[in-house]
Amino acid sequence: MNFGRQRSGSVGDRPGAVLKGQEEAVKGGSVYGAFFGQSSLARMALVNESSCVKVPDDTDLETLAPLGCGLMTGAGAVINRLKPTPDSSIAIYGLGAVGMSGILASAYLGVSTIIAIDLVPSRLETALEFGATHALNASDPDIVAKVRELTRHAAGTEYTLEASGNMRAFRTAYEATAPGGHMTSAGTPGPGVKPAFDVFEHVCTAKIYSAVLMGCCYPREVRISPFCRFTIKLIRTLNQFIPFLIDLHRHGKFPIEKICKKYTVEQFQEAVHAMQVDFAFRNALRTDLTSASFQGIWGGDQAYYRFRVTIVLPV
């Protein structure tokens, strides 16, 4: 992911390079790639070296496509930012792809108390399958007290991941964090919204508040917490974060298939319905752009646009 990157002003939207034999096809054309700093729906893409991750030849790219965004964010928020210890407690608010990845990472680290909070019962059930020790419905008016009851001395959780971006959930998460505890945000309500806590209260409780962007990790490396249950062999062999998550997936520790479902482009409306009604975590469209469904959107010479693509639809 080239998060936040943009092309040089001296280049503008002109093609930086043209493949031999494609000169006429792109003559007078423009290149657009501002979304997340990447050029999607293209045969080739120019990326920063730090964003280019080499994976094993037998890697299922379609299944693992979400690793570059939400799943890396959720797992990295726990492993790289919060770094919970096995004897600690963690609460995760919002069980989308980011929150569920945080549940999986917490379970892998052996955190003793993992509390999942969401409004959707089916997601709470899945969180328990993924390793959460407790699941609470966020609509409970006594949710803060219920979270505290599950923690040491009923003081609140020592670690908190807020992954919904909802400010009501933000305030609940902050209140249910123990004094001296660490809360981090991976979700956002959009620009212009101020943190929902009082500075005086923040100082008196000595709570730590931070934010997490893309899991606070470089995709090509993994930061190892001294409290994580990694063996020396694992540290030596898994020195890249995305390959690290791929390895977890191969060993059944990161069941991406239960988080991300694949659809054909003809099933686009079904995929949207799954997100809006069935509360799917994250869906992917797999298509050949020569199909009629995309001709009217992308236009251009049919041969020039012939390639396969995976489009990830966020919740």
TORKOL-4160 file (C-alpha; in steps of 0.2 Angstrom, whole numbers, padded with zeros to 4 digits, m for minus):
315
<pt num="1" X="0000" Y="0000" Z="0000"/>
<pt num="2" X="0007" Y="0017" Z="m0005"/>
<pt num="3" X="m0004" Y="0025" Z="0008"/>
<pt num="4" X="m0005" Y="0044" Z="0006"/>
<pt num="5" X="0007" Y="0045" Z="m0009"/>
<pt num="6" X="0004" Y="0056" Z="m0024"/>
<pt num="7" X="0013" Y="0059" Z="m0041"/>
<pt num="8" X="0026" Y="0072" Z="m0043"/>
<pt num="9" X="0019" Y="0089" Z="m0048"/>
<pt num="10" X="0032" Y="0090" Z="m0062"/>
<pt num="11" X="0025" Y="0074" Z="m0069"/>
<pt num="12" X="0006" Y="0078" Z="m0067"/>
<pt num="13" X="m0006" Y="0065" Z="m0075"/>
<pt num="14" X="0006" Y="0061" Z="m0089"/>
<pt num="15" X="0011" Y="0042" Z="m0092"/>
<pt num="16" X="0028" Y="0041" Z="m0084"/>
<pt num="17" X="0033" Y="0026" Z="m0096"/>
<pt num="18" X="0025" Y="0017" Z="m0110"/>
<pt num="19" X="0027" Y="m0001" Z="m0115"/>
<pt num="20" X="0034" Y="m0005" Z="m0132"/>
<pt num="21" X="0020" Y="m0007" Z="m0144"/>
<pt num="22" X="0007" Y="0002" Z="m0133"/>
<pt num="23" X="0012" Y="0020" Z="m0139"/>
<pt num="24" X="m0004" Y="0023" Z="m0149"/>
<pt num="25" X="m0015" Y="0015" Z="m0136"/>
<pt num="26" X="m0010" Y="0027" Z="m0123"/>
<pt num="27" X="m0006" Y="0042" Z="m0134"/>
<pt num="28" X="m0014" Y="0058" Z="m0126"/>
<pt num="29" X="m0020" Y="0048" Z="m0111"/>
<pt num="30" X="m0019" Y="0052" Z="m0093"/>
<pt num="31" X="m0014" Y="0042" Z="m0077"/>
<pt num="32" X="m0024" Y="0043" Z="m0061"/>
<pt num="33" X="m0019" Y="0035" Z="m0045"/>
<pt num="34" X="m0023" Y="0046" Z="m0030"/>
<pt num="35" X="m0034" Y="0034" Z="m0021"/>
<pt num="36" X="m0022" Y="0027" Z="m0007"/>
<pt num="37" X="m0008" Y="0032" Z="m0018"/>
<pt num="38" X="m0010" Y="0017" Z="m0029"/>
<pt num="39" X="m0015" Y="0014" Z="m0048"/>
<pt num="40" X="m0028" Y="0001" Z="m0046"/>
<pt num="41" X="m0036" Y="m0008" Z="m0061"/>
<pt num="42" X="m0019" Y="m0008" Z="m0071"/>
<pt num="43" X="m0008" Y="m0020" Z="m0078"/>
<pt num="44" X="0007" Y="m0012" Z="m0069"/>
<pt num="45" X="0009" Y="m0001" Z="m0055"/>
<pt num="46" X="0024" Y="0010" Z="m0049"/>
<pt num="47" X="0026" Y="0008" Z="m0030"/>
<pt num="48" X="0038" Y="0012" Z="m0017"/>
<pt num="49" X="0051" Y="m0002" Z="m0013"/>
<pt num="50" X="0045" Y="m0002" Z="0005"/>
<pt num="51" X="0027" Y="m0006" Z="m0002"/>
<pt num="52" X="0032" Y="m0021" Z="m0013"/>
<pt num="53" X="0031" Y="m0037" Z="m0004"/>
<pt num="54" X="0038" Y="m0053" Z="m0012"/>
<pt num="55" X="0028" Y="m0069" Z="m0007"/>
<pt num="56" X="0030" Y="m0087" Z="m0011"/>
<pt num="57" X="0025" Y="m0093" Z="m0028"/>
<pt num="58" X="0011" Y="m0104" Z="m0022"/>
<pt num="59" X="0003" Y="m0089" Z="m0013"/>
<pt num="60" X="m0016" Y="m0087" Z="m0017"/>
<pt num="61" X="m0016" Y="m0069" Z="m0021"/>
<pt num="62" X="m0035" Y="m0068" Z="m0022"/>
<pt num="63" X="m0038" Y="m0075" Z="m0005"/>
<pt num="64" X="m0024" Y="m0064" Z="0003"/>
<pt num="65" X="m0028" Y="m0048" Z="m0006"/>
<pt num="66" X="m0036" Y="m0040" Z="0010"/>
<pt num="67" X="m0019" Y="m0042" Z="0020"/>
<pt num="68" X="m0013" Y="m0026" Z="0012"/>
<pt num="69" X="m0026" Y="m0015" Z="0021"/>
<pt num="70" X="m0039" Y="m0020" Z="0035"/>
<pt num="71" X="m0031" Y="m0036" Z="0040"/>
<pt num="72" X="m0014" Y="m0029" Z="0042"/>
<pt num="73" X="m0021" Y="m0014" Z="0051"/>
<pt num="74" X="m0030" Y="m0024" Z="0064"/>
<pt num="75" X="m0016" Y="m0037" Z="0067"/>
<pt num="76" X="m0003" Y="m0023" Z="0067"/>
<pt num="77" X="m0013" Y="m0012" Z="0079"/>
<pt num="78" X="m0012" Y="m0026" Z="0092"/>
<pt num="79" X="0005" Y="m0033" Z="0089"/>
<pt num="80" X="0014" Y="m0017" Z="0085"/>
<pt num="81" X="0005" Y="m0003" Z="0094"/>
<pt num="82" X="m0003" Y="m0010" Z="0109"/>
<pt num="83" X="0008" Y="m0025" Z="0112"/>
<pt num="84" X="m0003" Y="m0034" Z="0126"/>
<pt num="85" X="0005" Y="m0046" Z="0138"/>
<pt num="86" X="m0002" Y="m0064" Z="0140"/>
<pt num="87" X="m0008" Y="m0059" Z="0158"/>
<pt num="88" X="m0017" Y="m0044" Z="0152"/>
<pt num="89" X="m0034" Y="m0039" Z="0146"/>
<pt num="90" X="m0040" Y="m0031" Z="0129"/>
<pt num="91" X="m0056" Y="m0025" Z="0122"/>
<pt num="92" X="m0060" Y="m0023" Z="0104"/>
<pt num="93" X="m0074" Y="m0012" Z="0098"/>
<pt num="94" X="m0081" Y="m0014" Z="0080"/>
<pt num="95" X="m0079" Y="m0032" Z="0073"/>
<pt num="96" X="m0076" Y="m0028" Z="0055"/>
<pt num="97" X="m0061" Y="m0034" Z="0046"/>
<pt num="98" X="m0050" Y="m0023" Z="0056"/>
<pt num="99" X="m0058" Y="m0028" Z="0073"/>
<pt num="100" X="m0058" Y="m0047" Z="0069"/>
<pt num="101" X="m0040" Y="m0046" Z="0064"/>
<pt num="102" X="m0036" Y="m0038" Z="0081"/>
<pt num="103" X="m0046" Y="m0053" Z="0089"/>
<pt num="104" X="m0035" Y="m0066" Z="0080"/>
<pt num="105" X="m0019" Y="m0057" Z="0084"/>
<pt num="106" X="m0024" Y="m0056" Z="0102"/>
<pt num="107" X="m0028" Y="m0074" Z="0103"/>
<pt num="108" X="m0012" Y="m0078" Z="0094"/>
<pt num="109" X="m0002" Y="m0069" Z="0107"/>
<pt num="110" X="m0011" Y="m0078" Z="0121"/>
<pt num="111" X="m0019" Y="m0063" Z="0129"/>
<pt num="112" X="m0029" Y="m0070" Z="0144"/>
<pt num="113" X="m0045" Y="m0059" Z="0143"/>
<pt num="114" X="m0051" Y="m0054" Z="0125"/>
<pt num="115" X="m0067" Y="m0044" Z="0125"/>
<pt num="116" X="m0076" Y="m0042" Z="0109"/>
<pt num="117" X="m0089" Y="m0028" Z="0107"/>
<pt num="118" X="m0101" Y="m0026" Z="0092"/>
<pt num="119" X="m0120" Y="m0023" Z="0088"/>
<pt num="120" X="m0122" Y="m0038" Z="0077"/>
<pt num="121" X="m0124" Y="m0055" Z="0086"/>
<pt num="122" X="m0117" Y="m0065" Z="0072"/>
<pt num="123" X="m0101" Y="m0056" Z="0073"/>
<pt num="124" X="m0100" Y="m0058" Z="0091"/>
<pt num="125" X="m0102" Y="m0077" Z="0088"/>
<pt num="126" X="m0088" Y="m0077" Z="0075"/>
<pt num="127" X="m0077" Y="m0067" Z="0087"/>
<pt num="128" X="m0079" Y="m0081" Z="0100"/>
<pt num="129" X="m0074" Y="m0094" Z="0087"/>
<pt num="130" X="m0058" Y="m0083" Z="0083"/>
<pt num="131" X="m0052" Y="m0083" Z="0101"/>
<pt num="132" X="m0062" Y="m0070" Z="0111"/>
<pt num="133" X="m0065" Y="m0075" Z="0129"/>
<pt num="134" X="m0080" Y="m0064" Z="0130"/>
<pt num="135" X="m0093" Y="m0056" Z="0118"/>
<pt num="136" X="m0104" Y="m0041" Z="0123"/>
<pt num="137" X="m0117" Y="m0032" Z="0113"/>
<pt num="138" X="m0113" Y="m0013" Z="0112"/>
<pt num="139" X="m0132" Y="m0009" Z="0113"/>
<pt num="140" X="m0131" Y="m0013" Z="0132"/>
<pt num="141" X="m0134" Y="0003" Z="0142"/>
<pt num="142" X="m0122" Y="m0004" Z="0155"/>
<pt num="143" X="m0109" Y="m0009" Z="0143"/>
<pt num="144" X="m0095" Y="0000" Z="0152"/>
<pt num="145" X="m0099" Y="m0008" Z="0168"/>
<pt num="146" X="m0100" Y="m0025" Z="0159"/>
<pt num="147" X="m0083" Y="m0023" Z="0152"/>
<pt num="148" X="m0075" Y="m0018" Z="0169"/>
<pt num="149" X="m0083" Y="m0033" Z="0177"/>
<pt num="150" X="m0073" Y="m0044" Z="0166"/>
<pt num="151" X="m0056" Y="m0036" Z="0171"/>
<pt num="152" X="m0044" Y="m0036" Z="0185"/>
<pt num="153" X="m0051" Y="m0027" Z="0200"/>
<pt num="154" X="m0065" Y="m0021" Z="0189"/>
<pt num="155" X="m0054" Y="m0007" Z="0184"/>
<pt num="156" X="m0056" Y="m0009" Z="0165"/>
<pt num="157" X="m0046" Y="m0016" Z="0151"/>
<pt num="158" X="m0027" Y="m0013" Z="0150"/>
<pt num="159" X="m0028" Y="m0012" Z="0131"/>
<pt num="160" X="m0041" Y="m0006" Z="0120"/>
<pt num="161" X="m0043" Y="m0006" Z="0101"/>
<pt num="162" X="m0057" Y="0005" Z="0094"/>
<pt num="163" X="m0060" Y="0000" Z="0076"/>
<pt num="164" X="m0078" Y="0006" Z="0072"/>
<pt num="165" X="m0075" Y="0025" Z="0070"/>
<pt num="166" X="m0091" Y="0028" Z="0079"/>
<pt num="167" X="m0089" Y="0042" Z="0092"/>
<pt num="168" X="m0101" Y="0034" Z="0104"/>
<pt num="169" X="m0091" Y="0018" Z="0103"/>
<pt num="170" X="m0075" Y="0029" Z="0105"/>
<pt num="171" X="m0082" Y="0036" Z="0122"/>
<pt num="172" X="m0087" Y="0019" Z="0128"/>
<pt num="173" X="m0070" Y="0012" Z="0124"/>
<pt num="174" X="m0061" Y="0026" Z="0133"/>
<pt num="175" X="m0072" Y="0025" Z="0148"/>
<pt num="176" X="m0070" Y="0006" Z="0149"/>
<pt num="177" X="m0051" Y="0008" Z="0148"/>
<pt num="178" X="m0042" Y="0006" Z="0165"/>
<pt num="179" X="m0032" Y="0020" Z="0173"/>
<pt num="180" X="m0015" Y="0019" Z="0165"/>
<pt num="181" X="m0021" Y="0008" Z="0151"/>
<pt num="182" X="m0018" Y="0011" Z="0132"/>
<pt num="183" X="m0032" Y="0014" Z="0120"/>
<pt num="184" X="m0028" Y="0016" Z="0101"/>
<pt num="185" X="m0040" Y="0020" Z="0087"/>
<pt num="186" X="m0040" Y="0012" Z="0070"/>
<pt num="187" X="m0057" Y="0018" Z="0064"/>
<pt num="188" X="m0061" Y="0036" Z="0060"/>
<pt num="189" X="m0077" Y="0046" Z="0059"/>
<pt num="190" X="m0070" Y="0058" Z="0046"/>
<pt num="191" X="m0061" Y="0074" Z="0047"/>
<pt num="192" X="m0066" Y="0088" Z="0059"/>
<pt num="193" X="m0071" Y="0077" Z="0074"/>
<pt num="194" X="m0062" Y="0080" Z="0091"/>
<pt num="195" X="m0058" Y="0066" Z="0103"/>
<pt num="196" X="m0072" Y="0062" Z="0115"/>
<pt num="197" X="m0063" Y="0064" Z="0131"/>
<pt num="198" X="m0059" Y="0078" Z="0144"/>
<pt num="199" X="m0041" Y="0083" Z="0145"/>
<pt num="200" X="m0042" Y="0085" Z="0164"/>
<pt num="201" X="m0049" Y="0067" Z="0166"/>
<pt num="202" X="m0036" Y="0061" Z="0154"/>
<pt num="203" X="m0022" Y="0068" Z="0165"/>
<pt num="204" X="m0030" Y="0062" Z="0181"/>
<pt num="205" X="m0032" Y="0044" Z="0174"/>
<pt num="206" X="m0015" Y="0044" Z="0166"/>
<pt num="207" X="m0023" Y="0034" Z="0151"/>
<pt num="208" X="m0013" Y="0033" Z="0135"/>
<pt num="209" X="m0022" Y="0037" Z="0119"/>
<pt num="210" X="m0014" Y="0034" Z="0102"/>
<pt num="211" X="m0019" Y="0031" Z="0084"/>
<pt num="212" X="m0014" Y="0017" Z="0072"/>
<pt num="213" X="m0012" Y="0019" Z="0053"/>
<pt num="214" X="m0010" Y="0003" Z="0042"/>
<pt num="215" X="m0005" Y="m0007" Z="0058"/>
<pt num="216" X="0010" Y="0004" Z="0062"/>
<pt num="217" X="0020" Y="m0007" Z="0052"/>
<pt num="218" X="0030" Y="m0008" Z="0036"/>
<pt num="219" X="0023" Y="m0022" Z="0026"/>
<pt num="220" X="0040" Y="m0029" Z="0023"/>
<pt num="221" X="0045" Y="m0031" Z="0041"/>
<pt num="222" X="0037" Y="m0036" Z="0058"/>
<pt num="223" X="0041" Y="m0028" Z="0074"/>
<pt num="224" X="0043" Y="m0040" Z="0088"/>
<pt num="225" X="0037" Y="m0036" Z="0105"/>
<pt num="226" X="0047" Y="m0044" Z="0119"/>
<pt num="227" X="0031" Y="m0050" Z="0127"/>
<pt num="228" X="0025" Y="m0060" Z="0111"/>
<pt num="229" X="0026" Y="m0079" Z="0111"/>
<pt num="230" X="0038" Y="m0080" Z="0096"/>
<pt num="231" X="0052" Y="m0093" Z="0096"/>
<pt num="232" X="0069" Y="m0088" Z="0090"/>
<pt num="233" X="0067" Y="m0098" Z="0075"/>
<pt num="234" X="0051" Y="m0088" Z="0071"/>
<pt num="235" X="0059" Y="m0072" Z="0073"/>
<pt num="236" X="0073" Y="m0077" Z="0061"/>
<pt num="237" X="0062" Y="m0084" Z="0047"/>
<pt num="238" X="0047" Y="m0072" Z="0048"/>
<pt num="239" X="0055" Y="m0055" Z="0047"/>
<pt num="240" X="0041" Y="m0047" Z="0036"/>
<pt num="241" X="0024" Y="m0043" Z="0042"/>
<pt num="242" X="0013" Y="m0048" Z="0027"/>
<pt num="243" X="0023" Y="m0065" Z="0025"/>
<pt num="244" X="0021" Y="m0067" Z="0044"/>
<pt num="245" X="0002" Y="m0066" Z="0042"/>
<pt num="246" X="0003" Y="m0077" Z="0027"/>
<pt num="247" X="0012" Y="m0090" Z="0038"/>
<pt num="248" X="m0001" Y="m0088" Z="0051"/>
<pt num="249" X="m0015" Y="m0091" Z="0038"/>
<pt num="250" X="m0006" Y="m0107" Z="0032"/>
<pt num="251" X="m0005" Y="m0114" Z="0050"/>
<pt num="252" X="m0024" Y="m0110" Z="0053"/>
<pt num="253" X="m0021" Y="m0095" Z="0064"/>
<pt num="254" X="m0027" Y="m0082" Z="0053"/>
<pt num="255" X="m0043" Y="m0089" Z="0044"/>
<pt num="256" X="m0045" Y="m0075" Z="0030"/>
<pt num="257" X="m0058" Y="m0085" Z="0021"/>
<pt num="258" X="m0070" Y="m0082" Z="0036"/>
<pt num="259" X="m0067" Y="m0064" Z="0034"/>
<pt num="260" X="m0067" Y="m0061" Z="0016"/>
<pt num="261" X="m0078" Y="m0069" Z="0003"/>
<pt num="262" X="m0076" Y="m0069" Z="m0016"/>
<pt num="263" X="m0089" Y="m0064" Z="m0029"/>
<pt num="264" X="m0089" Y="m0063" Z="m0048"/>
<pt num="265" X="m0092" Y="m0046" Z="m0055"/>
<pt num="266" X="m0109" Y="m0052" Z="m0060"/>
<pt num="267" X="m0113" Y="m0054" Z="m0042"/>
<pt num="268" X="m0109" Y="m0036" Z="m0037"/>
<pt num="269" X="m0126" Y="m0032" Z="m0030"/>
<pt num="270" X="m0126" Y="m0048" Z="m0020"/>
<pt num="271" X="m0109" Y="m0043" Z="m0013"/>
<pt num="272" X="m0116" Y="m0026" Z="m0008"/>
<pt num="273" X="m0131" Y="m0034" Z="m0001"/>
<pt num="274" X="m0120" Y="m0045" Z="0010"/>
<pt num="275" X="m0111" Y="m0030" Z="0017"/>
<pt num="276" X="m0127" Y="m0020" Z="0020"/>
<pt num="277" X="m0139" Y="m0034" Z="0026"/>
<pt num="278" X="m0129" Y="m0049" Z="0031"/>
<pt num="279" X="m0115" Y="m0039" Z="0039"/>
<pt num="280" X="m0101" Y="m0047" Z="0029"/>
<pt num="281" X="m0084" Y="m0042" Z="0035"/>
<pt num="282" X="m0075" Y="m0039" Z="0018"/>
<pt num="283" X="m0080" Y="m0044" Z="0001"/>
<pt num="284" X="m0069" Y="m0046" Z="m0015"/>
<pt num="285" X="m0075" Y="m0045" Z="m0033"/>
<pt num="286" X="m0065" Y="m0056" Z="m0045"/>
<pt num="287" X="m0067" Y="m0052" Z="m0064"/>
<pt num="288" X="m0060" Y="m0051" Z="m0081"/>
<pt num="289" X="m0061" Y="m0033" Z="m0087"/>
<pt num="290" X="m0065" Y="m0038" Z="m0104"/>
<pt num="291" X="m0083" Y="m0042" Z="m0098"/>
<pt num="292" X="m0097" Y="m0031" Z="m0104"/>
<pt num="293" X="m0100" Y="m0026" Z="m0086"/>
<pt num="294" X="m0084" Y="m0015" Z="m0086"/>
<pt num="295" X="m0084" Y="m0010" Z="m0104"/>
<pt num="296" X="m0095" Y="0005" Z="m0101"/>
<pt num="297" X="m0086" Y="0010" Z="m0086"/>
<pt num="298" X="m0068" Y="0009" Z="m0092"/>
<pt num="299" X="m0070" Y="0010" Z="m0111"/>
<pt num="300" X="m0054" Y="0010" Z="m0121"/>
<pt num="301" X="m0048" Y="m0004" Z="m0132"/>
<pt num="302" X="m0054" Y="m0021" Z="m0126"/>
<pt num="303" X="m0037" Y="m0029" Z="m0129"/>
<pt num="304" X="m0028" Y="m0015" Z="m0119"/>
<pt num="305" X="m0039" Y="m0018" Z="m0104"/>
<pt num="306" X="m0038" Y="m0037" Z="m0104"/>
<pt num="307" X="m0032" Y="m0043" Z="m0086"/>
<pt num="308" X="m0039" Y="m0050" Z="m0070"/>
<pt num="309" X="m0041" Y="m0040" Z="m0055"/>
<pt num="310" X="m0047" Y="m0042" Z="m0037"/>
<pt num="311" X="m0057" Y="m0027" Z="m0030"/>
<pt num="312" X="m0059" Y="m0027" Z="m0011"/>
<pt num="313" X="m0075" Y="m0019" Z="m0005"/>
<pt num="314" X="m0074" Y="m0012" Z="0013"/>
<pt num="315" X="m0088" Y="m0013" Z="0025"/>
